[in-house]
Every structure is written in structure tokens, then in C-alpha cells.
Amino acid sequence: MRTERIHLVEGEGPNHLQMTLDASLYLGSAWEYRLSCPGLSLKVHSEERREPGLVWCSLPKDAVWIFPG
């Protein structure tokens, strides 16, 4: 999944997943966040500053690809 397709949102909804914001890095024009939940780690970019802890993110179903391993 491309990082630009993942968005931080305010709560539950279709295709939303609750994750832990583990780390953040300011890139000058946006923030990069490292998110995790059991079995999944993601990077998200946002212009808003967020505190570590639980957050919700939107994962558009047309942007999710699953490859058998």
C-alpha cells in the first residue's frame, strides 16, 4: 500500500483500523508516522502533528494488495 493512500482519521468507520502511533519524524513540510498493530506495520504522512498512542487510519479497499507468501 502506498503511504499517500493511508490517512489518519478521527474514529471508527468503513475500512478504518485502530493502530498504535509508535514514532514520528518531522520532514519539514509534513510528519511521517510509524504505526503498528499485531501483524502489521505502516508509515503514514500527515500535515497534522499527532501524539504517540492509539490512532485510527483509513485504508481504502482499492489500495490494499495482498500477496500470498
C-alpha positions in Angstrom: 0.0 0.0 0.0 1.4 3.4 -0.9 1.8 5.8 2.1 -0.2 8.6 0.3 -3.3 6.3 0.3 -3.3 5.9 4.1 -4.9 8.7 6.1 -5.3 9.4 9.8 -8.9 9.8 10.7 -10.9 10.7 13.9 -12.6 7.4 14.6 -14.2 4.2 13.5 -15.7 3.8 10.1 -15.6 1.6 6.9 -12.1 0.4 6.2 -10.7 2.1 9.3 -8.2 0.4 11.5 -7.0 1.3 15.0 -3.3 1.3 15.4 -0.6 2.5 17.7 1.5 5.5 16.7 4.9 4.4 17.7 7.2 7.1 16.3 7.1 10.3 14.4 9.6 12.3 12.3 9.1 15.9 11.1 10.1 16.1 7.4 9.9 19.9 7.1 6.6 20.1 5.3 4.8 17.1 6.8 5.1 14.4 9.5 5.9 10.8 8.9 4.3 8.4 11.4 5.2 4.8 12.1 2.0 2.8 13.0 1.7 -0.7 14.2 -0.9 -3.3 15.3 -0.4 -7.1 15.7 0.9 -8.4 12.4 1.1 -5.1 10.6 3.4 -2.0 10.4 2.7 1.1 8.3 4.1 4.5 7.5 1.7 7.5 7.1 2.4 11.1 6.1 0.3 13.9 7.5 0.5 17.7 7.9 -1.0 17.4 11.4 1.1 16.8 14.5 -0.1 13.8 16.5 0.9 12.5 19.9 2.0 8.9 20.4 -0.7 6.4 21.3 -3.8 4.9 19.7 -4.9 6.4 16.4 -7.3 5.5 13.6 -6.3 5.2 10.0 -8.2 4.8 6.8 -7.1 2.0 4.4 -9.0 2.3 1.1 -10.0 -1.1 0.0 -9.0 -0.5 -3.6 -5.4 0.3 -2.4 -4.8 -2.9 -0.4 -2.9 -5.6 -2.2 -2.3 -9.0 -0.5 0.4 -11.3 -1.8 0.4 -14.9 -0.8 3.7 -15.9 0.9 
